[in-house]
Amino acid sequence: MLLKARSESKELLVMRSLHTRMNLSEKNKLRYLNLEKGYEGEVKFDSLVDPFHEDRYILNDLLLEVNHSYFQIDSLILSQGVIHLLDIKNFEGDFYFETDKLHSITTDREYKNPIYQLKRSTSLLRQLLKNLKCNDLVDATIVFINPEFTLYQAPINQPLIFPTQLNRFLKNLQKPSSKLTNHPKELAEKLLSLHQTENPFTFLPEYKYEQLQRGVYCKSCRSFALSIENSIFICKDCGSKEKIVLALLRTIDEFKLLFPDRKITTKNIYDWCQVDLHMRTFNRVLQKNYTVFGKTSDTYFK
């Protein structure tokens, strides 16, 4: 049973928007692309474990804290007496291990050792389980999900699953265990209740309203080249179509995400969207989909 679904993090959503609306530095652009790549791999893994839902309890994207130390878990699968802690990696290309670091031959970059990261998460999870008076076995594994990944000089005594081993790993993970009791469900619900919603690891570059390209962009290719036909936006680049109301609501949500301290007013949203529509159109959309506060010139929406 899926108890916690996966969704894009606030960091990814903000970085995705900034990548569309401004020129990110090379460092920030690389950070954004890594976030997208990581999320893509996690979603792919979720689709592979979908058949497990009937006889396992699955928690995705957990952020937990124990003894003032935070740790993130990509996927946690609970069965009878065993907790599978899974760290999903979507690296692509040729890599090798050297001096306890992971190196990319393809891009000539160096990465943190994922084995050390896994050991830290495993240790902290065990501490947390001990506090919860739980003695279940923790089986921790790094799963390299991308079929275009190769690792040279890989240590054979570490919990690493490579793309060619993935099918076997999933079959073993799915093997029937003893009948589930209430214990795994109660533990899963307890861990879910301990999930931290504010991520201290979130890193966002500084940005200002004036730096960003305003406007409504295509939901498919993220181009700002849109034309209006009746009640539809049509992308001039890829031909994708979207109802004007849905596109405006999507763009208002982005405004809220990027500028949570700015009030949602008709004037502010009109300026943010920068499309050839009358201000009355924006007011109608806001009136219909948001709650009105204030009167006349002080009116804003939530």
Secondary structure, 3 states (H helix, E strand, C coil): CEEECCCCCHHHHHHHHHHHHCCCCHHHHHHHHHHHHHHHHHHHHHHHCHHHHHCCEEEEEEEEEECCEEEEEEEEEEECCEEEEEEEECCCEEEEEECCEEEECCCCCEECCHHHHHHHHHHHHHHHHHHCCCCCEEEEEEEECCCCEEEECCCCCCCEECHHHHHHHHHHHHCCCCCCCHHHHHHHHHHHHCCCCCCCCCCCCCCCHHHCCCCCCCCCCCCCCEEEECCEEEECCCCCEEEHHHHHHHHHHHHHHHCCCCCECHHHHHHHHCCCCCHHHHHHHHHHHCCEECCHHHCEEC
